[in-house]
Amino acid sequence: MPDTSGPDGAAPLDTPPTRREAARARRAQSAADAGPTFQTQIRAARSEFESQVAHARAEFEEANARLKQRTGRDIVLAIVIGLAAGVLVLASLLFLKWIFLLFALAAASLGVFEFTRALQAAGRRVDLIPQLIAGALLLVSGYFAELWLHWVATLAAVAFVVVWRLLGQMFARDGRTYGAVLSDVIISGFVQLYVPFLASLALVLLSQDGGEWWVLAFLIVTVVADTGAYASGLAFGRGGRHPMAPRISPKKTWEGFAGATVVALAAGVLLALYMLGLPWWAGLIFGAVILGTATAGDLGESMIKRDLGIKDMSSWLPGHGGVLDRLDSILPSATAALALFYLLSPLAVR
């Protein structure tokens, strides 16, 4: 081997690098040079992505704010809550329909609670506990009892809350006028007929053979009619708005009703053909009747709230108001759906 030591046996002299070592050094230098450039590109891309997200979020919040200003409600939150409730209802009807009884009990009880509290705040004497007890028994009888026995239960529920109110007034001895007492008694009976009784008719329908499909059908028509009215009112109700009932509900327009009519009739036909096994013309009848009762129920509750001087029955459902504000169009539609079941179900293809 050649001698690589320095003069006089000093430390070895540096040798020139081999080709492999030189190539490795060049690659290391290239990676070192490219490192900052690659990291800079990553940072720039991330910054651009964050900027795009922030811009999209700002535009979304701005659009949501404009909708909230026009409608007075948080539309996005309302949609989320509506979808969650829809999933629960759909699951209960498709898998174990008796679970829908629990859902109806909870919704109707909350509706009675809201209505009673609103009446009490307006100076009416309505007893909450008897209303809740009678309402729950009325709903249970709608699902389990025969139809004639359910009518007996309805009369018993109304009589129970009326007698309770009269006895409560007797023990109060507060000098309340005869007219005010009579008004309290009538309103107490009305609470039972308006919320638990109408809700119980949906359970009467549910208890029928295949009744879960009819319940689901009338709920779908009610929801799509409400959605269609809202979307059509926003799209075509600007500028030349034509209010349906300005003294009752100024925001409801004929433009919105036209949109609700189109989607309700279309939904009725599709449900009749593919869910209920009815002729297409029966679907038109189904959609038109449910649309009429849903609209009447919506306007009716608006009239009640206007008389009480409130906008919503409560604020339990953000973007919707109260539970009763969501049941206003469903409750009277349950009566129509039950009647349509008896009239149209013989036409169903078996």
DRENROLO-767669 format. One line per 10 residues: number of its first residue (from 1); for each residue x, y, z of N, C-alpha, C, CB. Coordinates in steps of 0.02 Angstrom, whole numbers. Glycine has a CB too. Example, Ala and Ser with C-alpha at 12.3 -4.5 7.8 and 13.67 -1.06 7.14 Angstrom:
2
1	660,-284,390,615,-225,390,660,-165,390,565,-224,452  642,-112,354,684,-53,357,645,2,394,704,-30,286
! end
This chain:
350
1	43,-60,0,0,0,0,44,62,0,-48,0,61  18,116,-31,58,178,-30,57,208,38,32,228,-81  111,243,55,117,275,120,81,341,119,192,286,140  28,349,163,-11,410,166,5,454,225,-84,394,167  58,435,262,75,475,321,113,537,299,115,433,372  111,586,343,146,648,328,221,640,339,119,704,371  253,693,327,325,690,338,342,674,411,358,755,318  394,636,420,418,619,486,365,583,526,441,681,524  322,543,492,272,504,530,216,544,557,303,468,585  200,603,527,145,645,552,79,613,535,148,717,522
11	23,648,554,-45,622,543,-57,613,469,-99,669,573  -101,568,450,-114,554,380,-139,616,344,-164,498,372  -119,622,281,-143,678,241,-213,665,215,-95,691,182  -253,719,204,-321,712,176,-316,685,106,-359,780,177  -357,634,93,-359,605,26,-417,634,-12,-365,528,30  -414,637,-78,-471,663,-117,-531,616,-110,-452,670,-192  -594,644,-108,-654,602,-99,-664,556,-158,-717,646,-88  -692,499,-145,-709,452,-198,-769,478,-236,-722,382,-170  -784,446,-294,-842,467,-333,-908,458,-295,-844,429,-399  -913,402,-260,-975,388,-222,-986,441,-168,-973,318,-191
21	-931,457,-133,-937,507,-80,-954,576,-109,-872,511,-39  -925,591,-167,-940,655,-199,-1013,659,-220,-895,666,-260  -1040,604,-248,-1110,603,-268,-1156,610,-208,-1127,537,-306  -1137,576,-152,-1177,581,-92,-1177,652,-65,-1152,533,-39  -1120,684,-71,-1115,753,-47,-1158,800,-90,-1042,776,-47  -1157,787,-156,-1198,830,-200,-1272,821,-186,-1183,814,-273  -1293,758,-174,-1364,746,-159,-1383,780,-94,-1379,671,-156  -1340,776,-44,-1354,808,20,-1360,883,12,-1300,790,71  -1315,911,-29,-1317,983,-40,-1380,1003,-77,-1256,1006,-79  -1401,961,-127,-1462,976,-165,-1523,973,-120,-1471,926,-223
31	-1526,922,-75,-1583,917,-28,-1584,977,19,-1579,852,12  -1523,998,40,-1521,1056,85,-1545,1118,51,-1450,1066,111  -1526,1125,-15,-1548,1183,-53,-1623,1181,-67,-1510,1188,-118  -1650,1119,-81,-1721,1113,-98,-1766,1115,-37,-1734,1049,-137  -1738,1098,22,-1780,1095,83,-1818,1158,97,-1737,1079,142  -1785,1214,102,-1821,1277,116,-1872,1293,62,-1773,1334,123  -1856,1278,-2,-1903,1293,-55,-1966,1251,-49,-1871,1281,-123  -1959,1186,-35,-2017,1141,-27,-2059,1163,33,-1993,1069,-19  -2026,1177,89,-2063,1199,148,-2100,1265,135,-2015,1207,208  -2068,1308,97,-2100,1371,80,-2163,1359,38,-2053,1417,42
41	-2158,1312,-9,-2216,1296,-49,-2273,1266,-7,-2197,1247,-105  -2255,1223,40,-2306,1194,85,-2340,1248,126,-2274,1141,132  -2301,1293,153,-2329,1347,193,-2374,1392,150,-2273,1389,226  -2353,1405,89,-2393,1448,45,-2458,1413,27,-2353,1464,-19  -2455,1347,13,-2516,1310,-3,-2564,1309,56,-2499,1238,-26  -2537,1297,116,-2579,1296,175,-2611,1364,188,-2539,1274,236  -2571,1417,178,-2597,1484,187,-2652,1499,137,-2541,1535,181  -2643,1476,75,-2694,1487,24,-2758,1449,41,-2667,1465,-45  -2750,1387,65,-2808,1347,83,-2846,1379,141,-2787,1276,102  -2810,1402,192,-2842,1434,249,-2878,1498,227,-2791,1450,304
51	-2847,1534,180,-2879,1595,155,-2944,1579,118,-2831,1633,108  -2942,1525,77,-3002,1505,41,-3057,1484,89,-2987,1447,-7  -3040,1445,141,-3089,1424,190,-3119,1484,227,-3057,1375,241  -3076,1530,247,-3100,1589,282,-3147,1630,237,-3042,1632,305  -3129,1636,173,-3171,1674,127,-3239,1640,117,-3136,1681,58  -3237,1573,108,-3301,1536,100,-3343,1542,162,-3287,1462,83  -3312,1537,220,-3349,1542,283,-3380,1611,291,-3303,1527,343  -3342,1663,272,-3368,1731,277,-3428,1740,230,-3314,1782,259  -3423,1713,169,-3479,1719,123,-3540,1681,148,-3459,1693,54  -3528,1621,177,-3583,1581,204,-3617,1618,262,-3557,1513,228
61	-3577,1645,308,-3606,1681,365,-3644,1744,342,-3551,1700,415  -3618,1776,290,-3652,1835,264,-3719,1816,233,-3608,1871,212  -3720,1762,194,-3783,1739,164,-3832,1717,218,-3770,1682,115  -3807,1682,268,-3850,1659,323,-3878,1719,362,-3813,1612,370  -3837,1771,370,-3860,1830,405,-3915,1866,366,-3801,1878,417  -3908,1867,298,-3960,1899,258,-4026,1860,263,-3938,1903,185  -4020,1792,261,-4081,1751,268,-4112,1760,337,-4065,1678,256  -4070,1764,387,-4095,1772,455,-4129,1840,463,-4038,1765,507  -4102,1891,429,-4132,1957,433,-4200,1958,398,-4086,2009,401  -4206,1921,343,-4269,1920,306,-4322,1877,340,-4258,1894,235
71	-4299,1821,370,-4347,1774,398,-4353,1778,474,-4328,1704,379  -4303,1807,506,-4304,1810,579,-4281,1745,612,-4372,1828,603  -4254,1698,573,-4234,1634,601,-4165,1614,574,-4287,1580,584  -4130,1571,613,-4067,1543,592,-4083,1482,548,-4022,1524,653  -4077,1490,483,-4100,1439,437,-4057,1376,441,-4099,1465,366  -3991,1384,446,-3947,1326,448,-3962,1283,510,-3873,1349,449  -3967,1315,567,-3982,1278,628,-4051,1246,624,-3978,1324,689  -4098,1281,593,-4165,1253,585,-4163,1190,542,-4212,1305,555  -4123,1191,489,-4118,1133,445,-4087,1074,483,-4076,1149,383  -4036,1086,522,-4003,1032,559,-4052,1001,608,-3941,1059,597
81	-4088,1042,645,-4136,1015,694,-4193,978,658,-4165,1072,737  -4216,1006,603,-4269,973,565,-4247,905,539,-4291,1016,508  -4186,900,513,-4161,837,488,-4154,785,544,-4094,846,453  -4130,807,602,-4123,761,659,-4191,734,680,-4089,797,718  -4241,778,685,-4308,756,703,-4337,709,650,-4355,815,714  -4324,725,587,-4348,683,533,-4319,613,535,-4333,714,466  -4255,607,551,-4223,542,555,-4255,501,611,-4147,549,567  -4268,532,669,-4299,497,725,-4369,472,707,-4303,542,786  -4408,515,676,-4476,496,657,-4475,440,606,-4515,556,630  -4432,447,556,-4427,396,503,-4406,329,532,-4378,418,449
91	-4357,329,576,-4335,267,605,-4390,234,646,-4273,279,649  -4427,273,684,-4480,245,726,-4536,215,684,-4509,298,773  -4552,246,627,-4607,221,585,-4586,160,544,-4631,275,539  -4523,157,524,-4501,103,480,-4482,39,517,-4443,125,439  -4460,45,579,-4435,-14,615,-4484,-39,668,-4368,3,646  -4500,1,717,-4548,-19,769,-4596,39,778,-4511,-36,838  -4656,31,749,-4700,89,746,-4727,110,814,-4758,74,701  -4726,65,863,-4749,86,929,-4702,136,961,-4757,25,974  -4638,138,937,-4592,189,963,-4616,259,944,-4521,177,935  -4652,264,888,-4680,329,869,-4728,355,922,-4715,324,801
101	-4760,309,959,-4804,329,1014,-4764,369,1066,-4837,268,1048  -4704,347,1082,-4662,383,1130,-4644,452,1104,-4599,343,1147  -4627,454,1039,-4610,518,1008,-4670,565,1010,-4586,508,935  -4729,539,993,-4790,580,994,-4807,603,1065,-4849,541,964  -4798,559,1113,-4810,579,1183,-4765,637,1204,-4799,519,1230  -4701,632,1187,-4655,685,1206,-4672,750,1171,-4582,665,1190  -4685,747,1106,-4699,808,1067,-4764,840,1090,-4703,792,993  -4817,801,1099,-4881,829,1120,-4878,857,1191,-4937,776,1116  -4842,822,1235,-4836,847,1304,-4799,914,1306,-4799,796,1348  -4746,920,1266,-4710,984,1262,-4755,1038,1232,-4646,976,1221
111	-4795,1019,1182,-4841,1067,1152,-4893,1091,1203,-4876,1036,1093  -4920,1045,1243,-4967,1064,1295,-4934,1110,1346,-4996,1002,1330  -4873,1093,1364,-4836,1134,1413,-4826,1205,1386,-4768,1102,1428  -4804,1211,1323,-4793,1277,1294,-4858,1317,1290,-4763,1270,1224  -4911,1285,1266,-4974,1319,1258,-5002,1342,1325,-5025,1273,1223  -4997,1299,1375,-5023,1316,1441,-4984,1374,1471,-5019,1255,1488  -4918,1372,1465,-4877,1427,1492,-4891,1493,1456,-4802,1410,1485  -4901,1490,1391,-4917,1551,1353,-4984,1579,1375,-4917,1537,1278  -5033,1535,1387,-5099,1558,1410,-5094,1587,1480,-5149,1500,1409  -5055,1555,1523,-5047,1581,1591,-5013,1649,1591,-5006,1532,1633
121	-4964,1658,1547,-4930,1723,1541,-4977,1777,1517,-4870,1718,1495  -5029,1756,1479,-5079,1804,1455,-5135,1816,1504,-5108,1780,1389  -5131,1787,1564,-5181,1799,1616,-5236,1748,1620,-5211,1865,1606  -5231,1692,1582,-5282,1640,1584,-5266,1591,1640,-5286,1603,1516  -5318,1564,1669,-5310,1513,1721,-5317,1444,1688,-5362,1523,1779  -5261,1413,1674,-5260,1345,1645,-5212,1304,1688,-5237,1346,1569  -5235,1245,1708,-5197,1203,1754,-5152,1155,1716,-5244,1164,1801  -5087,1160,1728,-5038,1123,1688,-5040,1048,1701,-4969,1150,1701  -5036,1028,1764,-5031,956,1780,-5091,917,1755,-5024,947,1855  -5153,939,1767,-5210,901,1739,-5209,899,1662,-5275,933,1761
131	-5186,952,1631,-5181,952,1558,-5133,899,1533,-5160,1022,1533  -5075,893,1566,-5026,843,1546,-5050,772,1558,-4961,855,1584  -5083,761,1615,-5108,694,1631,-5162,673,1581,-5135,691,1703  -5212,716,1571,-5266,700,1526,-5241,691,1455,-5320,755,1528  -5193,733,1434,-5167,728,1367,-5130,663,1355,-5121,786,1353  -5090,641,1403,-5053,579,1396,-5101,519,1391,-5005,569,1455  -5152,517,1433,-5201,463,1431,-5239,463,1365,-5250,468,1489  -5253,521,1339,-5289,527,1276,-5247,500,1218,-5309,600,1262  -5183,515,1219,-5138,490,1166,-5131,414,1169,-5069,523,1172  -5124,387,1229,-5117,314,1236,-5181,279,1213,-5103,295,1309
141	-5239,308,1229,-5302,277,1207,-5308,279,1131,-5361,313,1240  -5280,330,1099,-5283,334,1027,-5248,276,992,-5253,398,1004  -5195,250,1023,-5158,195,993,-5185,126,1013,-5085,200,1012  -5206,119,1076,-5223,53,1101,-5299,39,1103,-5196,44,1169  -5339,91,1109,-5411,80,1119,-5449,77,1053,-5441,135,1163  -5509,47,1055,-5553,49,997,-5574,121,984,-5615,4,1008  -5597,133,923,-5613,202,903,-5669,232,947,-5633,204,830  -5721,192,960,-5776,219,1001,-5753,234,1072,-5835,169,1002  -5708,192,1097,-5683,203,1165,-5637,264,1167,-5645,142,1190  -5604,277,1111,-5562,337,1108,-5604,400,1111,-5520,336,1044
151	-5663,400,1080,-5708,457,1085,-5730,467,1157,-5769,449,1039  -5743,412,1193,-5761,417,1264,-5703,447,1303,-5780,348,1292  -5641,425,1287,-5582,452,1322,-5574,527,1308,-5519,414,1300  -5591,549,1248,-5587,620,1231,-5635,661,1274,-5602,631,1156  -5697,638,1278,-5746,673,1320,-5724,673,1393,-5815,640,1314  -5696,617,1416,-5673,613,1486,-5615,661,1498,-5652,541,1503  -5569,667,1450,-5512,712,1459,-5535,785,1463,-5462,704,1400  -5581,804,1420,-5606,873,1422,-5643,886,1487,-5653,886,1361  -5686,838,1507,-5723,846,1570,-5676,851,1630,-5772,788,1580  -5623,812,1629,-5575,812,1684,-5543,880,1694,-5520,759,1672
161	-5518,910,1640,-5484,975,1648,-5534,1030,1664,-5445,992,1584  -5596,1025,1638,-5646,1076,1652,-5667,1074,1725,-5708,1066,1607  -5681,1013,1751,-5701,1006,1822,-5644,1028,1867,-5721,933,1838  -5583,1011,1849,-5525,1032,1889,-5520,1108,1894,-5459,1003,1859  -5531,1141,1837,-5528,1214,1836,-5583,1244,1878,-5532,1240,1764  -5644,1217,1875,-5700,1243,1914,-5687,1233,1989,-5766,1208,1895  -5661,1175,2007,-5646,1163,2078,-5590,1209,2101,-5626,1089,2090  -5540,1219,2058,-5485,1264,2076,-5510,1335,2086,-5432,1264,2022  -5558,1357,2046,-5586,1424,2052,-5628,1430,2116,-5629,1441,1991  -5663,1376,2133,-5703,1376,2195,-5659,1385,2256,-5744,1312,2201
171	-5603,1350,2257,-5558,1355,2315,-5518,1419,2314,-5511,1295,2318  -5509,1450,2256,-5469,1511,2252,-5504,1569,2286,-5454,1529,2180  -5570,1577,2275,-5610,1631,2305,-5575,1699,2296,-5621,1616,2381  -5557,1714,2234,-5520,1776,2221,-5564,1829,2187,-5459,1762,2179  -5629,1816,2184,-5674,1865,2154,-5669,1872,2079,-5661,1931,2185  -5644,1820,2046,-5638,1821,1973,-5708,1824,1942,-5599,1759,1946  -5716,1864,1891,-5782,1874,1862,-5807,1811,1827,-5781,1933,1812  -5873,1808,1818,-5904,1750,1787,-5879,1742,1716,-5981,1757,1787  -5873,1796,1679,-5849,1792,1610,-5778,1766,1606,-5852,1860,1578  -5735,1787,1653,-5665,1763,1652,-5662,1689,1669,-5623,1803,1702
181	-5703,1667,1717,-5704,1596,1735,-5728,1553,1677,-5749,1584,1797  -5781,1577,1644,-5808,1540,1586,-5755,1536,1531,-5872,1574,1560  -5719,1590,1520,-5666,1590,1470,-5611,1541,1488,-5636,1660,1463  -5593,1537,1553,-5542,1490,1575,-5564,1418,1563,-5527,1500,1649  -5628,1404,1576,-5654,1337,1568,-5653,1317,1494,-5726,1332,1595  -5675,1361,1451,-5677,1346,1379,-5606,1336,1352,-5712,1403,1340  -5560,1378,1373,-5492,1373,1349,-5459,1308,1374,-5450,1434,1372  -5475,1288,1436,-5448,1226,1462,-5469,1166,1420,-5470,1215,1535  -5533,1165,1401,-5556,1112,1357,-5525,1117,1288,-5631,1113,1352  -5515,1177,1264,-5486,1187,1197,-5415,1161,1194,-5488,1261,1178
191	-5376,1169,1247,-5307,1144,1247,-5307,1069,1234,-5273,1160,1314  -5352,1032,1266,-5356,960,1256,-5376,942,1185,-5405,929,1305  -5423,978,1157,-5446,963,1090,-5396,984,1037,-5513,997,1077  -5359,1037,1050,-5313,1063,1000,-5250,1022,995,-5296,1135,1016  -5220,1003,1052,-5155,969,1049,-5162,893,1058,-5108,997,1102  -5182,868,1117,-5182,795,1126,-5232,759,1080,-5198,778,1197  -5292,786,1073,-5342,751,1032,-5320,746,959,-5410,786,1037  -5299,802,930,-5278,800,860,-5216,756,851,-5264,871,834  -5171,758,900,-5112,714,896,-5132,641,903,-5061,732,950  -5183,627,943,-5205,558,953,-5234,528,889,-5256,554,1009
201	-5261,570,845,-5288,544,783,-5233,517,738,-5327,599,746  -5173,545,743,-5116,516,707,-5100,447,734,-5055,561,712  -5110,436,800,-5098,371,829,-5154,322,813,-5090,377,905  -5215,347,806,-5269,304,781,-5252,279,711,-5337,343,780  -5227,323,669,-5206,304,602,-5148,255,605,-5187,366,561  -5101,268,649,-5042,225,656,-5062,153,675,-4994,253,707  -5113,146,715,-5134,80,739,-5167,37,685,-5181,87,797  -5186,67,629,-5218,30,575,-5166,-13,539,-5252,78,526  -5192,-63,503,-5148,-106,464,-5115,-65,408,-5187,-166,434  -5050,-59,410,-5013,-17,362,-5019,57,377,-5037,-31,294
211	-5044,74,436,-5054,144,452,-4990,184,457,-5090,150,516  -4934,151,471,-4871,188,476,-4853,221,410,-4814,141,497  -4872,190,353,-4857,220,289,-4900,281,276,-4867,169,233  -4961,280,300,-5005,338,292,-4982,396,337,-5078,320,308  -4960,379,397,-4932,431,441,-4871,462,410,-4915,402,511  -4826,420,384,-4766,446,352,-4784,487,291,-4720,388,332  -4834,466,253,-4853,502,192,-4880,572,209,-4907,463,153  -4924,578,258,-4951,644,272,-4898,690,305,-5012,639,318  -4852,660,342,-4797,701,369,-4752,727,313,-4755,659,420  -4738,684,264,-4696,706,208,-4729,762,169,-4681,647,161
221	-4793,755,155,-4828,808,117,-4828,873,157,-4900,786,101  -4840,868,222,-4840,928,264,-4773,963,264,-4859,910,336  -4719,924,270,-4652,953,273,-4633,984,206,-4600,900,294  -4645,947,151,-4625,974,85,-4667,1035,66,-4630,920,31  -4730,1036,88,-4772,1095,74,-4745,1155,111,-4845,1082,94  -4725,1146,174,-4697,1201,213,-4631,1224,182,-4686,1179,287  -4589,1176,161,-4525,1194,130,-4536,1228,63,-4482,1131,121  -4583,1202,24,-4597,1233,-41,-4624,1304,-34,-4646,1191,-79  -4667,1314,16,-4693,1381,27,-4638,1429,47,-4747,1380,81  -4593,1405,89,-4538,1448,112,-4491,1466,54,-4498,1413,167
231	-4471,1415,15,-4425,1428,-40,-4457,1471,-94,-4402,1362,-71  -4520,1457,-110,-4554,1497,-162,-4566,1568,-138,-4620,1464,-181  -4582,1576,-74,-4592,1643,-47,-4529,1685,-50,-4617,1639,24  -4471,1652,-36,-4407,1689,-40,-4389,1706,-112,-4352,1648,-8  -4402,1659,-158,-4381,1668,-227,-4426,1717,-265,-4380,1602,-262  -4492,1712,-254,-4539,1752,-294,-4579,1802,-253,-4586,1706,-330  -4569,1802,-188,-4610,1846,-146,-4580,1914,-134,-4623,1814,-82  -4524,1929,-166,-4494,1996,-157,-4533,2048,-195,-4420,1996,-179  -4523,2108,-180,-4552,2164,-218,-4627,2160,-221,-4524,2164,-289  -4654,2119,-267,-4726,2116,-276,-4758,2062,-234,-4742,2104,-348
241	-4745,2061,-170,-4774,2011,-126,-4848,2021,-120,-4741,2014,-57  -4884,1964,-116,-4956,1965,-107,-4974,1925,-45,-4993,1937,-170  -4980,1957,13,-4993,1921,75,-5060,1884,72,-4993,1969,134  -5060,1824,102,-5122,1785,105,-5169,1813,158,-5105,1711,120  -5141,1823,217,-5181,1847,274,-5139,1897,313,-5206,1788,319  -5134,1959,290,-5087,2007,320,-5101,2021,393,-5088,2071,282  -5164,2017,414,-5179,2030,484,-5162,1972,530,-5252,2047,491  -5156,1913,502,-5141,1854,542,-5067,1836,538,-5184,1794,520  -5042,1830,477,-4972,1810,466,-4946,1848,405,-4965,1733,455  -4916,1906,415,-4895,1949,359,-4843,1917,314,-4867,2013,386
251	-4805,1869,338,-4751,1840,297,-4775,1785,250,-4698,1813,342  -4837,1763,258,-4863,1710,214,-4892,1743,152,-4916,1666,251  -4868,1721,94,-4888,1752,31,-4920,1701,-15,-4827,1785,-3  -4956,1728,-65,-4985,1684,-116,-4931,1654,-159,-5034,1724,-159  -4874,1688,-166,-4818,1659,-203,-4793,1596,-167,-4761,1710,-211  -4788,1601,-101,-4767,1542,-62,-4818,1486,-66,-4755,1561,9  -4882,1504,-64,-4935,1453,-68,-4933,1418,-136,-5004,1485,-56  -4918,1455,-188,-4914,1425,-255,-4858,1373,-257,-4902,1479,-309  -4800,1389,-228,-4746,1341,-225,-4764,1280,-184,-4684,1373,-198  -4798,1292,-127,-4820,1237,-85,-4869,1191,-122,-4852,1264,-21
261	-4912,1221,-162,-4961,1181,-200,-4927,1134,-249,-5009,1226,-237  -4877,1161,-285,-4842,1120,-335,-4808,1060,-302,-4791,1163,-373  -4770,1073,-250,-4732,1018,-219,-4778,970,-181,-4678,1045,-172  -4832,996,-151,-4878,952,-114,-4914,904,-162,-4929,994,-75  -4936,930,-219,-4970,886,-267,-4922,836,-297,-5002,928,-323  -4861,858,-312,-4812,811,-339,-4794,757,-288,-4748,849,-360  -4785,777,-225,-4770,728,-173,-4829,680,-163,-4753,763,-107  -4890,707,-166,-4949,664,-158,-4953,611,-211,-5011,706,-159  -4939,629,-274,-4941,580,-329,-4887,528,-320,-4933,616,-397  -4826,548,-305,-4771,501,-296,-4783,454,-238,-4706,539,-286
271	-4808,480,-182,-4822,439,-124,-4879,390,-138,-4839,482,-64  -4929,413,-174,-4985,369,-191,-4962,311,-234,-5041,409,-226  -4920,324,-282,-4898,272,-329,-4848,224,-298,-4869,304,-390  -4800,251,-259,-4744,210,-238,-4743,192,-164,-4681,246,-254  -4789,220,-125,-4791,203,-54,-4859,175,-34,-4775,263,-12  -4912,208,-54,-4979,189,-31,-5016,143,-79,-5021,251,-20  -4989,134,-139,-5021,90,-187,-5088,116,-213,-5031,24,-157  -5095,182,-220,-5157,213,-242,-5149,238,-314,-5176,272,-195  -5205,251,-348,-5201,282,-414,-5172,352,-409,-5271,285,-447  -5144,376,-465,-5112,441,-464,-5160,497,-447,-5080,456,-531
281	-5224,491,-470,-5272,544,-455,-5289,546,-381,-5335,535,-496  -5286,488,-348,-5296,487,-275,-5240,525,-240,-5301,415,-249  -5179,522,-269,-5124,559,-241,-5135,634,-246,-5060,541,-276  -5167,657,-301,-5183,728,-306,-5231,749,-251,-5213,744,-375  -5281,706,-238,-5329,721,-184,-5293,723,-117,-5386,670,-183  -5251,673,-106,-5214,669,-43,-5171,732,-33,-5171,606,-41  -5133,750,-84,-5089,808,-77,-5128,873,-68,-5046,814,-138  -5184,881,-104,-5223,943,-99,-5256,950,-31,-5276,945,-154  -5283,895,-4,-5317,899,61,-5267,912,117,-5355,833,75  -5210,877,116,-5160,888,168,-5132,959,163,-5103,837,162
291	-5123,984,102,-5100,1054,94,-5150,1102,125,-5090,1070,19  -5215,1091,114,-5265,1135,141,-5266,1134,217,-5333,1117,115  -5264,1075,247,-5265,1072,321,-5201,1099,351,-5277,999,344  -5144,1086,318,-5081,1112,345,-5080,1188,343,-5022,1084,304  -5104,1218,289,-5106,1291,284,-5154,1320,335,-5127,1312,213  -5212,1288,342,-5261,1313,392,-5233,1307,463,-5326,1274,387  -5197,1252,477,-5168,1245,543,-5114,1296,557,-5140,1176,551  -5074,1310,507,-5021,1360,515,-5051,1429,529,-4977,1363,452  -5101,1448,490,-5134,1513,500,-5171,1515,566,-5181,1528,442  -5201,1458,584,-5238,1456,648,-5193,1468,707,-5273,1390,655
301	-5134,1436,708,-5089,1447,764,-5061,1518,763,-5032,1396,762  -5050,1545,703,-5027,1615,699,-5080,1662,729,-5013,1634,625  -5143,1647,719,-5196,1688,747,-5197,1683,823,-5264,1667,719  -5185,1622,849,-5182,1613,921,-5124,1653,951,-5176,1539,939  -5066,1648,919,-5007,1684,945,-5017,1759,940,-4944,1664,906  -5049,1782,887,-5063,1854,882,-5110,1877,937,-5093,1871,813  -5159,1835,954,-5204,1852,1008,-5168,1853,1075,-5262,1802,1010  -5119,1809,1083,-5080,1807,1146,-5024,1859,1146,-5051,1738,1157  -5010,1890,1089,-4958,1940,1085,-4888,1913,1087,-4966,1988,1141  -4877,1853,1057,-4811,1822,1057,-4793,1803,985,-4809,1760,1104
311	-4728,1796,972,-4704,1775,906,-4700,1699,902,-4636,1807,891  -4671,1668,953,-4664,1595,956,-4690,1570,1022,-4590,1574,946  -4712,1507,1022,-4736,1477,1085,-4680,1469,1136,-4768,1410,1071  -4619,1458,1111,-4560,1454,1155,-4498,1461,1110,-4558,1386,1196  -4440,1453,1141,-4377,1456,1103,-4338,1391,1111,-4335,1516,1125  -4373,1336,1123,-4339,1273,1136,-4304,1245,1074,-4388,1223,1163  -4331,1260,1016,-4302,1234,954,-4273,1293,914,-4355,1195,911  -4208,1306,920,-4178,1363,885,-4191,1359,810,-4103,1367,899  -4212,1415,782,-4228,1416,711,-4299,1396,696,-4181,1372,675  -4334,1366,744,-4403,1345,734,-4452,1380,781,-4407,1270,743
321	-4427,1399,839,-4472,1425,890,-4485,1372,942,-4538,1449,860  -4549,1355,951,-4567,1304,999,-4590,1240,965,-4622,1329,1045  -4602,1188,1006,-4626,1125,979,-4694,1134,945,-4630,1071,1034  -4737,1172,977,-4804,1182,949,-4801,1221,883,-4848,1218,998  -4749,1262,874,-4740,1297,811,-4724,1249,754,-4685,1349,817  -4698,1191,769,-4685,1140,718,-4745,1093,710,-4623,1100,736  -4787,1089,761,-4846,1045,757,-4907,1079,728,-4862,1018,826  -4904,1145,717,-4964,1182,699,-4996,1156,635,-4947,1255,691  -4956,1139,585,-4983,1114,523,-4993,1038,523,-4938,1132,465  -4959,1004,569,-4964,931,572,-5028,909,608,-4902,902,608
331	-5047,944,661,-5104,922,702,-5169,917,662,-5114,970,759  -5190,970,627,-5252,963,588,-5245,915,529,-5275,1030,563  -5184,908,503,-5173,862,447,-5181,790,468,-5103,873,418  -5171,774,532,-5183,706,556,-5256,687,549,-5160,699,629  -5301,735,563,-5373,722,554,-5389,707,482,-5414,782,579  -5362,748,437,-5374,738,365,-5345,672,342,-5345,796,324  -5286,654,365,-5254,592,344,-5295,531,366,-5183,587,371  -5323,534,427,-5364,479,451,-5427,472,408,-5383,489,524  -5459,528,392,-5518,525,350,-5501,499,280,-5551,595,345  -5445,521,253,-5424,497,186,-5407,423,187,-5364,538,162
341	-5382,399,243,-5367,328,248,-5431,287,240,-5333,312,316  -5483,307,274,-5547,269,269,-5577,276,199,-5597,294,323  -5567,334,167,-5598,346,101,-5558,314,44,-5604,420,89  -5492,318,48,-5450,299,-9,-5417,231,-3,-5398,351,-20  -5408,206,58,-5373,141,65,-5407,84,28,-5366,124,137  -5475,83,20,-5504,29,-21,-5479,28,-93,-5578,34,-21  -5451,85,-117,-5426,87,-186,-5356,59,-193,-5427,158,-211  -5324,44,-136,-5254,23,-138,-5248,-46,-171,-5225,20,-67  -5195,-54,-209,-5181,-118,-242,-5151,-165,-191,-5133,-108,-303  -5183,-221,-180,-5160,-269,-130,-5106,-315,-159,-5219,-311,-102
! end
